[in-house]
Amino acid sequence: MPLTPELVDRCRRQFPALSRNQDGRPVVYLDGPAGTQVPQRVIDAVSDYLAHHNANQCGRFAAGRETDAMMTAAHEAVADLFGADDPDTVAFGPNMTTLTFAFSRALGRTWHAGDEVLVTRLDHDANITPWVRAAADAGATVRLVEIHREDCTLDLDDLRSKLSERTRLVAVGCASNSVGSINPVGDICRWAHQAGAEVFLDAVHFAPHDLVDVKEFGCDYLACSAYKFFGPHVGILWGRRERLEELPAYKVRPASDSLPSKWMTGTQNHEGIAGVLATVEYLAEIGRAVSRDDSLSRREALREGYAAIREYEGGLLQRLLAGLAKIEGVRVYGITDEGRLHERLPTVSLTHARHTPAELAEQLGRRGIFTWHGNYYALCLTEALGLEPHGMLRLGLVHYNTADEVDRVLAALREIGES
Ligand SMILES: Cc1ncc(COP(=O)(O)O)c(C=O)c1O
């Protein structure tokens, strides 16, 4: 069942931020890839935790036990979100970048001179520099996988040609936060494993749009960030149990050596994690609403919800790309071919012949349309496209956006172009 306009409206009403007005008109949030808005139930969960259950973990008193129970439930919820059987293989932390730096230092301790690590030109720098630094510490070599510049997709032949028995890790994103290209991560994991390498997936940009499935992907590790999928600022790391158990985590001595605590350095952002639990429930609720079936398991509901989200967002993407193609001076990067839209997410980056991305973002911002500009830390990509230092303008659609909002940004871009 698709996400009907009525259901989209029902979702929208749950987000207080979406009722914000500027100059008498509702604001249009197209800045989702930099951070999405948050539904009321997530805000309530955060404040309820702080108001009534705030304590450290393992306290022998009511609030301590309530915190432990909430944390257990949050691990279970994210395991459902990722399709993982084992909630203890989910670790929380401050954000994806910090978790990845910490994890890369640990993994890097198992590498040696002569080992190789593959990173890609399409990735956010948070899935590049941690590996570059860890490889440098270990004396290992980093190899950069190229892209097809004409459609900003990963060059899979190049990736395969760079895989060898020396490769220890392939670090790759599920989808580009800049141009939306989806990578065939299932194939990549298979090829990497055939070569004896592990795979670390960055699912930060993928998770607001489509179902993460660590089993189907076949990855060894996966990182994510809840503030990109309608939750609070909390990072998440998943890994295979045997690897998380044997790898040497950087941790203080009194902290537990068992999972998941081993990878969760210091005291956690409990209120944020309470919010993550509510966020997963919000996404599952969409699945129950579209399928009109309250008996679905949370994982099944998430599957239904994401399928509906993906279909709905596909329609918005088509409308946006068709409109942009008619605006003189606009150049869109990435896949634009109507027959290939399933290979990308609704995150659209563009340049304009007469306005810099910063000027466009500023002009749109004055009209109450919130967008992003620059390289969004996907620096290797903007460098390859010759777009530094200005980068691109990014219009990021998520399921709370509407066709009217797409039309508004198109009209605004036309107007700015004519000014
Ligand atoms: C694809 C991608 N990976 C990683 C990150 C870094 O995430 P965090 O802000 O949680 O460190 C971002 C943030 O923009 C991103 O878009």
The ligand as a Gaussian input file, in Angstrom:
#p B3LYP/6-31G(d) Opt

LIG

0 1
 C       26.430000       9.700000       4.458000
 C       26.898000      10.266000       5.763000
 N       27.776000       9.586000       6.481000
 C       28.213000      10.028000       7.670000
 C       27.773000      11.222000       8.184000
 C       28.292000      11.666000       9.513000
 O       27.309000      11.441000      10.454000
 P       27.395000      12.081000      11.924000
 O       26.967000      13.503000      11.780000
 O       26.448000      11.263000      12.727000
 O       28.784000      11.962000      12.388000
 C       26.861000      11.986000       7.462000
 C       26.414000      13.294000       7.966000
 O       26.070000      14.172000       7.199000
 C       26.393000      11.486000       6.220000
 O       25.493000      12.153000       5.501000

